[in-house]
């Protein structure tokens, strides 16, 4: 036997250390004074396995992935899982129905403009879906709607979803639809339509407590978007039987307030089983341990109230970003195409032809180079299963001297802080 390459030691106090495995996500706490002895057991497990007083310890370390059998190649396990995910016969198509929005959130990366899917582009999308599903032997198809605010162009959503749903039913292909929306435009009739159109997943953003949220998301006709959005979340939960609604809190040090727990619960407790909570730092905000630790405390309060809370380490991380899937594309409102939905509409690298084919002006070859087929810092990094390398869009930025280099500054602190939060949420 041998030690895992992905054992991580996190000091949680001057006298206590958290021992965490990046692949299995198992962890335990140990007195810091016993760390040298544990390190010896991990380094030389065969020396201890036959000692009666250590048999149970070595067995438990093995069962939880801190020690692995000599024939186990953990990097190869990660590579095979990555390839399986990358080549899965599931087509994930993101469609931006519009580049317009009814709010002007200060941190938004998009330059909103009056660009919408028109009838000509809708027809190209329908042809694309029909050809792609058939030519690539797709078994599962998911449309993810994005914008701008996608519900500003619900007419296009309705038409494409109706087409896709009928096509998939005819071909025996699994179908679903999801949407990222600010939630302010949902009506009772629209909720019923979305149920019929196969919508299962919603991501809806809240910007902190009511006062903070309404200072960020408002317009001339919606001064209190907080109340409106929460009412619409309840509407969706009560209308769509198996819906999953992710409430995404975009946080900064200014809007991070634990009062949000009771405030939100007072409105949504009746639909608690259909709501999950996700926290994401606004990209302009500087990262800090104080900020991350505060998030952990708030997440724990949500969990104690009975809400499902989401953490990045909950599931096995198969890639740094879903765009690494072979069968993934993003279609923009003007009919242009890219692998990444976060590029500006003016920078997209492909377009849909009249026959529904994707024509690449510049082939997105960043997906051909990854951390498993190219030399990288990742190969020796204990945080690999928690990170899976640089974003595909920016990977070339970190590719020099014949090697993919690490993109994470202060990585020991950043990953340690998140491991602490994960353990806080998963203590038995």
C-alpha positions in Angstrom: 0.0 0.0 0.0 1.0 3.6 -0.4 -0.3 7.1 0.6 -2.7 9.0 -1.6 -1.3 11.8 -3.6 -4.2 14.0 -2.6 -4.0 14.1 1.2 -4.3 17.6 2.5 -3.5 18.9 6.0 -5.4 22.0 7.2 -4.7 23.6 10.5 -8.0 24.5 12.2 -6.6 25.6 15.5 -3.2 25.7 17.2 -3.8 22.2 18.6 -6.0 20.6 15.9 -5.5 19.6 12.2 -8.0 18.6 9.6 -6.9 15.7 7.4 -8.7 15.7 4.0 -8.6 13.6 0.9 -9.3 15.4 -2.4 -10.6 12.4 -4.2 -12.9 10.8 -1.7 -13.7 14.1 0.2 -13.4 12.2 3.4 -11.9 14.0 6.4 -11.1 13.6 10.1 -9.5 15.8 12.8 -6.4 14.9 14.7 -4.4 16.5 17.5 -1.6 18.4 15.8 1.0 16.7 18.1 0.1 13.4 16.5 0.7 14.6 12.9 4.3 13.3 12.7 3.2 9.8 13.7 0.2 9.9 11.2 2.6 11.0 8.5 4.8 8.0 9.1 1.8 5.6 9.0 0.7 7.2 5.7 4.2 7.0 4.2 4.9 3.4 5.3 1.5 1.7 5.7 3.0 -1.8 5.1 5.1 -1.3 8.2 2.0 -0.9 10.3 -0.6 -3.1 8.7 0.6 -6.2 10.6 0.8 -4.5 14.0 -2.4 -5.4 15.9 -2.8 -2.0 17.4 -2.7 -0.4 13.9 -4.8 -2.8 11.8 -8.0 -0.8 12.3 -6.3 2.5 11.7 -4.6 1.4 8.4 -7.8 -0.3 7.3 -9.9 2.9 7.9 -7.3 5.0 6.1 -7.5 2.6 3.2 -11.3 2.6 3.1 -11.4 6.3 3.0 -8.8 6.8 0.4 -5.9 8.2 2.5 -4.0 5.1 1.6 -4.4 3.2 -1.7 -3.3 -0.1 -3.0 0.1 -0.2 -4.8 -1.6 -0.8 -8.2 -3.8 2.2 -8.0 -2.9 5.1 -10.3 -4.9 8.0 -9.0 -4.0 10.3 -11.8 -5.1 7.7 -14.3 -8.4 7.4 -12.5 -9.0 11.1 -12.8 -8.0 11.1 -16.5 -10.4 8.3 -17.3 -13.2 10.1 -15.5 -12.4 13.3 -17.3 -12.4 11.5 -20.7 -15.7 9.8 -19.9 -17.3 13.1 -19.0 -15.7 14.9 -22.0 -17.0 12.3 -24.5 -20.4 11.6 -22.9 -23.2 11.3 -25.6 -25.1 14.1 -23.9 -25.5 17.4 -25.7 -25.6 20.5 -23.5 -26.6 23.5 -25.6 -26.7 26.9 -24.0 -28.9 29.4 -25.9 -28.9 33.1 -25.1 -32.3 34.2 -26.2 -31.5 37.9 -25.8 -28.6 40.2 -24.9 -31.1 42.7 -23.2 -31.9 42.8 -19.5 -34.5 44.6 -17.4 -31.9 45.3 -14.7 -28.4 46.9 -14.7 -26.5 45.1 -12.0 -23.2 46.9 -11.4 -21.1 43.7 -11.5 -22.5 42.2 -14.7 -19.8 41.3 -17.3 -22.1 41.8 -20.3 -22.6 45.0 -22.3 -26.4 44.7 -22.7 -27.8 45.5 -26.1 -31.0 45.1 -28.0 -30.1 41.8 -29.7 -32.7 39.0 -29.7 -33.2 35.6 -31.4 -35.2 36.3 -34.5 -37.3 33.9 -36.6 -34.4 33.3 -39.0 -32.0 32.3 -36.2 -34.6 30.2 -34.5 -35.0 28.2 -37.7 -31.3 27.7 -37.9 -31.2 26.5 -34.2 -34.0 24.0 -34.9 -32.1 22.6 -37.9 -28.9 22.5 -35.8 -30.6 20.6 -33.0 -32.1 18.1 -35.4 -28.8 17.4 -37.3 -26.6 17.4 -34.2 -28.6 14.9 -32.2 -28.8 12.5 -35.2 -25.2 12.8 -36.5 -23.6 12.5 -33.1 -25.8 9.7 -31.7 -26.8 11.8 -28.8 -28.7 10.0 -25.9 -29.5 13.0 -23.7 -30.2 16.6 -24.6 -30.4 19.6 -22.3 -31.0 23.2 -23.3 -29.7 25.8 -20.8 -31.3 29.3 -21.3 -29.2 32.3 -20.6 -29.1 36.0 -21.4 -29.2 39.0 -20.7 -32.5 38.2 -19.1 -33.7 35.2 -21.2 -37.4 35.6 -20.2 -37.5 38.9 -22.1 -37.7 36.7 -25.2 -39.9 33.9 -23.9 -41.5 33.6 -27.4 -38.3 32.2 -28.8 -37.8 29.9 -25.7 -41.3 28.5 -26.2 -40.8 27.8 -29.9 -37.4 26.1 -29.6 -38.4 24.1 -26.5 -41.6 22.9 -28.2 -39.6 21.8 -31.2 -36.8 20.1 -29.2 -39.2 18.3 -26.8 -41.2 16.8 -29.7 -38.1 15.8 -31.6 -36.5 14.1 -28.5 -39.8 12.3 -27.8 -39.9 11.0 -31.4 -36.2 9.9 -31.3 -36.3 8.4 -27.7 -33.8 11.0 -26.5 -33.9 12.2 -22.9 -34.7 15.9 -22.8 -34.8 18.6 -20.2 -34.5 22.4 -20.0 -33.1 24.8 -17.4 -32.7 28.5 -17.1 -30.6 31.2 -15.4 -32.9 34.1 -14.8 -33.3 37.0 -12.4 -36.8 35.7 -11.8 -38.6 39.0 -12.0 -40.7 38.3 -15.2 -42.2 34.9 -14.3 -46.0 34.9 -14.3 -48.4 32.1 -13.3 -49.2 31.3 -16.9 -45.5 31.3 -17.8 -44.8 28.9 -14.9 -47.4 26.5 -16.2 -45.9 26.7 -19.7 -42.4 26.0 -18.4 -43.7 22.9 -16.7 -45.2 21.7 -19.9 -42.0 22.5 -21.8 -39.8 20.3 -19.6 -38.1 22.9 -17.4 -36.6 21.3 -14.3 -33.7 23.5 -13.2 -33.8 27.2 -12.3 -30.9 29.4 -11.1 -32.2 32.6 -9.7 -29.9 35.3 -8.1 -30.4 37.2 -4.8 -28.0 39.9 -3.9 -28.0 39.7 -0.1 -30.7 40.9 2.3 -33.7 42.8 0.9 -32.3 46.3 1.2 -29.0 45.4 -0.4 -30.7 43.4 -3.1 -33.0 46.2 -4.1 -30.1 48.6 -4.4 -28.6 46.4 -7.0 -31.6 44.9 -8.9 -34.3 47.5 -9.7 -35.8 49.5 -12.4 -38.4 52.2 -12.8 -41.3 49.7 -12.6 -39.8 47.2 -10.1 -38.5 49.0 -7.1 -38.8 46.0 -4.8 -37.5 43.1 -6.9 -36.6 41.1 -3.8 -40.2 40.5 -2.8 -41.3 39.9 -6.4 -38.5 37.3 -7.1 -39.2 35.4 -3.9 -42.9 35.2 -4.7 -42.0 33.9 -8.1 -39.7 31.3 -6.6 -42.7 30.1 -4.6 -44.8 30.1 -7.7 -42.4 27.9 -9.6 -42.0 25.5 -6.6 -45.8 25.2 -6.3 -46.4 24.8 -10.1 -43.6 22.4 -11.2 -43.6 19.1 -9.3 -40.0 18.0 -9.5 -38.4 21.4 -9.9 -35.0 22.3 -8.5 -34.4 26.0 -7.8 -30.9 27.1 -7.0 -30.9 30.5 -5.2 -27.5 32.0 -6.1 -26.2 34.6 -3.7 -23.7 36.9 -5.4 -21.8 38.2 -2.5 -19.3 40.9 -1.6 -18.0 42.0 1.8 -20.7 44.7 1.8 -23.8 42.5 1.2 -22.7 39.4 3.1 -25.1 39.4 6.1 -26.4 36.4 8.1 -29.7 38.2 8.5 -30.5 36.8 5.0 -31.1 33.3 6.5 -34.1 34.3 8.6 -35.3 36.8 6.0 -35.3 34.3 3.2 -36.7 31.5 5.4 -39.7 33.6 6.4 -40.7 33.7 2.7 -39.6 30.3 1.4 -39.9 27.8 4.3 -43.1 26.4 2.7 -41.1 25.2 -0.4 -37.9 24.4 1.4 -37.7 20.9 -0.2 -37.4 22.5 -3.7 -34.8 25.1 -2.9 -31.1 24.9 -2.6 -28.6 27.6 -1.7 -25.4 28.5 -3.6 -22.9 31.3 -2.7 -20.7 32.9 -5.4 -18.3 35.8 -4.9 -18.7 38.7 -7.3 -15.7 38.6 -9.5 -14.6 42.1 -8.8 -14.4 41.4 -5.0 -11.0 40.5 -3.5 -10.8 37.1 -1.9 -10.0 36.7 1.7 -10.2 34.1 4.5 -12.5 36.4 6.4 -15.0 36.5 3.5 -14.8 32.7 2.9 -15.2 31.9 6.6 -18.3 34.2 6.9 -19.8 32.4 3.9 -19.3 29.1 5.7 -21.1 30.3 8.8 -24.1 31.5 6.8 -24.3 28.3 4.8 -24.2 26.3 8.1 -27.2 28.5 9.3 -29.1 27.7 6.1 -28.3 24.0 6.6 -29.5 24.1 10.2 -32.8 25.6 9.0 -33.2 22.6 6.7 -32.1 24.0 3.4 -29.9 22.0 1.0 -26.7 24.0 0.6 -24.3 23.5 -2.3 -20.5 23.4 -2.1 -18.1 22.9 -4.9 -16.7 19.8 -3.2 -20.1 18.0 -2.9 -19.6 16.1 -6.2 -16.7 14.6 -7.9 -15.1 17.4 -10.0 -14.5 16.0 -13.5 -13.3 19.2 -15.2 -12.5 22.8 -14.6 -15.5 23.8 -16.7 -18.4 22.2 -18.4 -17.3 23.7 -21.8 -14.7 20.9 -22.0 -17.5 18.6 -23.0 -17.2 17.6 -26.7 -20.9 18.0 -27.0 -21.3 21.5 -25.7 -21.9 24.8 -27.5 -23.3 28.2 -26.8 -25.5 30.0 -29.3 -25.8 33.8 -29.1 -28.8 35.9 -30.0 -27.4 36.9 -33.3 -26.8 33.3 -34.4 -23.1 33.3 -33.6 -21.5 30.4 -31.7 -18.8 29.9 -29.2 -17.7 27.3 -26.7 -17.8 29.8 -23.9 -20.9 31.8 -23.0 -18.8 34.4 -21.1 -17.2 35.9 -24.2 -18.7 39.1 -25.5 -21.0 38.7 -28.4 -18.6 40.6 -30.6 -15.9 38.0 -29.9 -17.7 34.8 -30.8 -15.7 32.5 -33.1 -18.4 30.7 -35.1 -21.8 31.0 -36.5 -24.8 28.9 -37.6 -25.2 28.3 -41.3 -28.6 28.2 -43.0 -28.5 24.4 -42.8 -27.8 24.5 -39.0 -24.1 23.6 -39.1 -21.6 25.4 -36.9 -19.0 27.1 -39.1 -15.9 28.1 -37.1 -14.1 31.3 -38.2 -11.5 30.4 -35.5 -11.6 26.9 -34.3 -11.8 26.8 -30.4 -8.7 24.6 -30.1 -8.2 25.3 -26.4 -10.2 22.2 -25.7 -7.7 20.0 -27.5 -5.0 20.8 -24.8 -5.8 19.7 -21.3 -4.0 18.8 -18.1 -4.0 15.1 -19.0 -2.5 15.2 -22.4 0.0 18.0 -21.8 2.7 18.6 -19.2 1.3 20.7 -16.3 1.9 21.8 -12.7 -1.4 20.0 -12.0 0.2 16.6 -12.3 2.1 17.1 -9.0 -0.6 19.2 -7.2 -2.5 17.8 -4.2 -5.4 20.1 -5.0 -5.9 18.6 -8.5 -9.3 16.8 -7.7 -10.6 20.0 -6.3 -9.6 22.3 -9.2 -8.9 20.3 -12.4 -6.7 23.0 -13.8 -7.1 26.4 -15.5 -10.3 27.5 -17.3 -10.2 26.2 -20.9 -10.9 29.8 -22.1 -7.7 31.1 -20.5 -5.6 27.9 -20.5 -3.3 29.2 -23.2 -2.5 32.2 -21.0 -0.9 29.7 -18.6 0.8 27.5 -21.3 4.4 28.5 -21.7 7.8 26.9 -21.6 6.0 23.8 -22.9 3.9 23.4 -19.7 0.5 24.4 -18.3 1.3 26.4 -15.2 -0.9 27.0 -12.1 -3.3 29.9 -12.2 -4.3 30.0 -8.5 -2.5 32.6 -6.3 -2.4 31.8 -2.6 -3.7 28.3 -3.4 -2.9 26.8 0.0 -5.0 29.4 1.8 -7.8 29.4 -0.7 -8.2 25.6 -0.8 -7.7 25.3 3.0 -10.5 27.8 3.6 -12.9 25.9 1.3 -12.0 22.6 2.9 -12.9 24.1 6.3 -16.3 25.2 5.0 -16.9 21.8 3.4 -16.1 20.0 6.7 -18.3 22.4 8.6 -21.2 21.4 6.4 -20.5 17.7 6.5 -19.7 17.0 10.1 -21.7 14.0 11.3 
